[in-house]
Amino acid sequence: MNIKFSRRRFLTTSAGALGAIAMPHLSRAADRPAVTHGVQSGDVTVDGGVVWARTDRPSQMLVEVATTESFKDVRALPPIAALPESDFTAKMLIENLPGGQDIFYRVRFRDLSHTAIEGEPVVGRFRTAPADRRDVSFVWGGDVAGQGWGINPDDGGMFTFSAMRKHRPDFFLHSGDTIYADGPIESEVKLTDGKTWKNVTIPEKAKVAETLDEYRAAHKYNLTDDNVRAFNAEVPIFVQWDDHEVTNNWSLSKELPASYKVRDISLLAARAGRAFHEMYPMRESIVEPGRVYRQISYGPHLDVFVLDERSYRGPNGANLETAYGPASYFLGPDQVAWLKRGLLNSRATWKVIASDMPISLVVSDTPKGGSEAIAQGDGPVRGREFEIADILRFIKMAPINNTVWLTADVHYAAAHYYDPNKAQFQEFEPFWEFVSGPLHAGTFGPNALDNTFGPEVRFVKAPGKDNQNLPPSAGMQFFGHVKIDGASGQMTVTLRDRADVALWSTTLDPKLA
């Protein structure tokens, strides 16, 4: 049985200050297990969250938690193992925390072979979801280290993470393409203006990822960036995946290019999935180990429905089916049913649907043609659009108020308003979809728009068809920022660039039940 702790109860049950644990004197830092890639927290709710870290040898992860930065009320948690089988990563669900509270945590590792030897602690923080109607703020975006644009110290590294951190958001919704497992990082890239982009490199990123260790290395590469580690130590992540965590545009029909020695897409996806779950502070599903889709409740004003549009899709094809069936699966029937139940049961003011791909932007599966996303062109509902039509109809008929879709994937920023009066399929209430990215990758777009669900482009910032794959140094890196006013429930969505310039903003009034 879980017992909910107030802050007073939290303080009275605190025990195990850092000073109470003997720390032998060691002459060299290398003698102690280190925190190798910073700390992360994630999937934070009103009474808990997940803490993650990685070390360099078989160890026990030791976590201490407090409600004060001084750790005067510290509570030590039971140790958990970090073993070679998980690449020395470990994550812990911390429960029984007070709601709406800044939580400070401290992570270090104890050598399993020499239990008197402990490493130096690394400190992180997060804020639990509010139990009352206070303000909520979060950022979102996707697409990191794509198209060969890696960590360039001369350009400030992954600078967008520094811009997002300045807003002190409650959490970060990562919309996928967290890595580019299919994209090698070379030491230099020649720019069109004659200058040279210089990447930090690691051996594993010299080729496409195929082995489990190569997939792990792609995630660890991003965690070597100072901006990312500083951001992770302060901002919890709600993470989802898309295609590049495995390989470009992957589905069961994926024909792998010659650069792959491993020819089995299911085997690559299994290895990639394991690495993904090892490297992020996600809550794990007992019902379906390895599940990505989940609901995260962040107080009375917000529920986040994190979708998985990769694991259950049918093969990429023409996407022109005239009836719903396995060939047109995108979320798949089980996930669609889960989403409907969650939306119907939600009592939050806003229901954010975190989609790793946009609804109506046409994304082709080149070079063989066919469809990579939901849309395939103007006209009636076809193919994967059947699931979206079903969900939108359900939202209207239930009825369910105040749904907003957030996404990335296409490497530019946009705001789309969906109007049934301008749609081919009209059985839905108007809603918004906001697109933001890349966080640190090549900039593309804009994409063609499919009129099936009546989208209107209210804002777009993209380089144009004659100016594709711009490097991060061009400045067209984007993230979104959402603020929910605690008193009124109004949601303000702002699209920003990496210099933190507000490009466009709108405020949405909640519809009362």
Secondary structure, DSSP 8 states (H G I E B T S, - for coil): ------HHHHHHT----GGGS-----S-GGGS----S-EEEES--SS-EEEEEE-SSSEEEEEEEESSTT-TT-EE---EEE-GGGTTEEEEEE-S--TT-EEEEEEEEEESSSTT-B---EEEEEE---SS---EEEEEE--BS-TT----GGGTSSTHHHHHHTT--SEEEE-S--S-TT----SEEE-TTS-EEE----GGGGS---SHHHHHHHHHHHTTSHHHHHHHHHS-EEE---STTTSTT-STT----TT-S---HHHHHHHHHHHHHHHS-----SSSTT---EEEE-STTEEEEE--SSTT----S----SS-SGGG-SS-HHHHHHHHHHHHH--SSEEEEE-SS-SSBB-B-TTT-SBSSSB-SSSS--TTHHHHHHHHHHHHHTT---EEEEE--SSSEEEEEE-GGG-SS--S--EEEEE---SBS-B-----B--TT-EEEEEEE---TTS-SB-GGGS--EEEEEEE-TTT--EEEEEEETT--EEEEEEE-----
